[in-house]
Amino acid sequence: MIELPGWPIADGRETELLQEVLRSPQWGGFNPLVGKFEDAFAAYQGASFGISAVNGTVTLEMMLACAGIGPGDEVIVPAISFVSTASAVTRVGAVPVFVDIEPYSFNMCPAAARAAAGPRTRALLAVHFGGSMADVDALGALCAEKGLLFFEDAAHAHGSEWKGKRAGSFGLASSFSFQNGKILTAGEGGMVLTSDEELAGKLRSYANQGRRPGYSFFHHFEAGNNYRLSALHAAVLTAGLERLDGQIEKRARNWEVFRGEVGEEIRWQSIPGAVNRNSWYLVLGRVVGGDRNGFCKRVQAEGIPCTPFYPHPLYGNPMYGEGGAACRVEACPNTEVCIGDAFWIGFRALMGDAETTRRVARAVRAAI
Ligand SMILES: Cc1ncc(COP(=O)(O)O)c(C=O)c1O
């Protein structure tokens, strides 16, 4: 068994900031620390405004609702993602249109997205799966050409960059998650980023019970919700953000060590040259023509967090089955093949020292 570093992690910096909050009279979302973290994270990703919330599922829903997506609209999403990418579309009353991924980048195929855009399509929600970014050039151009709103689900892509520009700064708005397994975490949490001031105002009001700046606490202009992130969460996230760059750099170095040792039998995720920085949330690969499930079990037995891909495409969830929520499913041949032979290894595998990484790579190679 290989001993990998644990996750999540905390040190004296979290304690210091948590104590600051605990000594204050405001532990909730109105503590200035929350706004400071929103500004810091928005600046880190290259956006003008950050609106935090309790998790990365409600941030997707807020983002779509406040941008005016609703009944009668279709939103193009990749067939491979965590459920929230699609359920947020459903929850605002719109229809997800599932399109295929590319076979090795595991991200939305721009040609498939183009073919899927129809008269009711209002928006496209790209996911940066595992941290390596979807082709934002092609998808952004498609959205511009067809008049679609472009959104990013950047739940995996804190710190990732496409041609020097950070994830979450390409579309009208983007959504991040700070859930327990994410590379920046407070156990739970999320944030919407945008550089559109009007949208930022709507989001802020929506997450704060319909309040508006300059009015009293008991003036509510719309039926919003209380989605505010607590100051305790913001304290932990502030400390985590201070460490994030160092951790990303460590994973990038360890990826090189891993690649050098593991060999070529696995088809590892193809990272476009435009991705000059990858968060390395997941190490993704495909066991082409082999026994993927057996491979994952053998890797897990070595103490390495290895998971077979999702058991089905998003449209295979019972929610979108017969009599379920409305959706449109385009042909997804790459998705269907990846369901059977792809897998991911969690980022903890790249968080040890170089020798530990070499041992991980040897264990993975031996499991093929
Ligand atoms: C791609 C993607 N989007 C959204 C979410 C939802 O985030 P949360 O768990 O914070 O609700 C996740 C979480 O795992 C995710 O992987």
The ligand as a Gaussian input file, in Angstrom:
#p B3LYP/6-31G(d) Opt

LIG

0 1
 C      -18.398000      19.345000     -12.929000
 C      -19.103000      19.597000     -11.632000
 N      -20.041000      20.554000     -11.585000
 C      -20.692000      20.854000     -10.439000
 C      -20.437000      20.171000      -9.266000
 C      -21.250000      20.480000      -8.045000
 O      -20.545000      20.990000      -7.008000
 P      -21.017000      20.811000      -5.481000
 O      -20.661000      19.417000      -5.079000
 O      -20.235000      21.861000      -4.763000
 O      -22.482000      21.057000      -5.420000
 C      -19.447000      19.194000      -9.261000
 C      -19.139000      18.508000      -7.988000
 O      -18.636000      17.512000      -7.791000
 C      -18.776000      18.875000     -10.468000
 O      -17.849000      17.907000     -10.523000

